[in-house]
Amino acid sequence: MSAKETPRAIKGFKDFMVFLRGELKPKGKIFTPFNVISVPVIVLGAVLIVYRFITGLSSITNLSQEFPWGVWIGFDVMTGVAFAGGAYILTFVVYILRSEKYHSIIRATVLNGFLAYVFYAGALVVDLGRPWNIINPVIGNKFGVNSILFLVAWHFMLYMMAEFVEISPAFAEWLGLKRVRKILSSLTLGAVIFGITLSTLHQSGLGALFLMAKGKIHPLWYTEFIPVLFFVSSIFAGLSLVIFEGTISHRVFRDQLDHEHRSSHNDIVIGLGKACAGAMFVYFFLKVLIFIHGQHWSYIYTPMGIWYLVEIIGLVLFPCFLFLRGVSYKNSNIIRVAAVLTMAGIIINRLNYTVIAFKWYVPLPAHYIPHWMEIETTLAIVLAEIWVFRWIVNRMPILRRPPEWASEEEKLQERPKFSRRTIPQWKKV
Amino acid sequence: MDRRAFLKAMSVGLAGIAGTAFSATRLRAEEAGGHKEFMGVLVDTTRCIGCRSCEEACAEANNLPVPDISDESVLGKRRDTSVTQFTVINRYTTEKGNVFVKRQCMHCCQPGCVAACLVNAMQKREEGPVTWDTNCMGCRYCMVSCPFDIPKFEYNSWNPRIQKCNLCWDRIKAGKQPACVEACPQEALLFGRRKELLVVAKRRIYQKHKKYIQHVYGEHEVGGTDWLYISAVPFEQIGLRTDLGTTAYPEFTTGFLYAVPIVLLLWPAFLMGVSYITKREEEEEMRGGTR
């Protein structure tokens, strides 16, 4: 352990404040195109949210008695949580299957998942009519234990904690807290197992919410297998977002990465593409089974039927095929295109359940169309999440290697049992 | 370390089970009512003359803006209940002339909204009414889950409530009839125990079987509702959905809820098993590698 790599000495509150003030300062250029665009959007979004809390939901949304859930639920919560699914898949691969290959992207993925939950659960608060009562199902101001939403709410909360535990060693490394880091990283495996279990249940639970909307969701989408479909689709939704996010991160945070990490990324993308193709094929197969079993042929010749085909053929089967092509040609660009198409498919699928195929029999203009202010606040929330993500990546060892003292310690600690996940590939070579 | 990690993971898993497994302890809303027979109302649509006295009485009983019932123009278009109108009368033109149909909360025997509510703000009372309470967080899942689209939300308020008919729960507890039933001059509305109402409804159908459709709407629909309708014209012609089926809505979710404790028990065990195997493999590989 070299002298300059020793943990930062933070003794007492005063040191911490000095350190924090230093870290809060922006790093890098201020007037980048991203900042110039995102800051006004976020500020406007914040103003609108305040306005909404004063005057009620109708002031900035098009929600109605017929359409109680709009894009805030359909996109922010339903889609956001599906996209955050990459975290539980990759923690499974890295910590349970102990595959070394994906270790370099695990922290970024978990951080992204954690922030997604924080911000999209935050979006839920904006959508709730009486948000100050959000604590009720936790403190027991009546437990609605027969409600699927009760289950989802608890699982959201517990999963956020599990993900925080999973990412917390990076925070400890940032603060230079050696002992705390040791304790936190010893909790990782437990948090991962707990987190995967919770994710399985609430990814499917989000779908199960719609089981009681029978008669309101178009028969091509309504099936008793909605929970299974939501779970399976969260696998490739999450992995596609990992591919997408990784591609951008590797451009933006290039200076954070060492050479080996950068060169291994192509392999990672191809591996993820393979997993996506598999999960998508299973999903497509399930969809076809449900379609045949439900005898839904007659719906195909209606506008909703064509919309269904767009989703299933154009945004599931086609990207699945592209993933396979990308894998067999080892072409990561094809895989990236497929990932973007897959993400579009997921957005459309989740919006179908909440908005589009929901009460498809209500024609325009009575049918819900999001107000521009709903979309604006959604954008603001997404951009705010990216800001926090960037802030953390620039300061903590998320993409870059952990500080020398941390990996030294892990080596010492795990010497007799040697875990592959603690000693990255590039060090063994 | 192995045993420690195992125990640690185990304890985390168990905490999770303790925190969530009770979600499966009560699955059926049908048990909410206990053994008492629910109170309900029988609507005989052949008797209703569309005077809207019930609307007026409802508004007065619930401190809502009282409608002007002499204004018949509102019958010209299809109306839905709203945050200020817990009941409305609609006029349907059918082959048997104008039929007036009262619309309000059906007070399902096993309500979807009650099963949906994660804080039990929606409750099925033992007398029969489905009521709303202020510990609601405003998620509007009850609105998604209601087969009749009855719960209405105050979108224009910073402190919104769910507004709907509560079958005049306070009046029922005081031994009185719901305000709308009391106000009806035609005896089109009949208040009583649901079982007895079914007898009355069927007797009327049998006695005048040529006049009535041979069906009591609400006897089996969505598992049964406390409001029952009889009619001279098919129910779909007078705005009552006949495609809802006879399964109680909470039962659509029971399968999933039963699966939850199973997943909570088996998943962690499976994951720990896999983790144990991969760890051993890795160690063996390591030992082999360093030899």
Interface residues (C-beta under 8 A of the other chain):
Chain A: F53 I54 T55 G56 L57 S58 S59 T61 L63 S64 Q65 E66 P68 W69 F92 Y95 I96 L97 R98 D127 L128 G129 R130 P131 N133 I134 N136 P137 N141 K142 F143 G144 V145 N146 S147 I148 L149 F150 L151 A153 W154 H155 L158 S186 L187 L189 G190 A191 V192 I193 F194 I196 T197 L198 T200 L201 S204 G205 A208 L209 F210 L211 M212 A213 K214 G215 K216 E224 P227 K417 F418 S419 R420
Chain B: M1 A5 K8 A9 S11 V12 G13 G16 G19 T20 F22 S23 T25 R26 L27 R28 A29 D80 S82 G112 A115 A116 C117 L118 V119 N120 A121 D133 N135 C136 M137 G138 C139 R140 Y141 M143 V144 S145 P147 D149 K152 F153 E154 Y155 N156 S157 W158 N159 P160 R241 D243 L244 G245 Y249 P250 F252 T253 G255 F256 L257 V260 V263 L264 W267 P268 L271 M272 V274 S275 T278 K279 E282 E283 M286
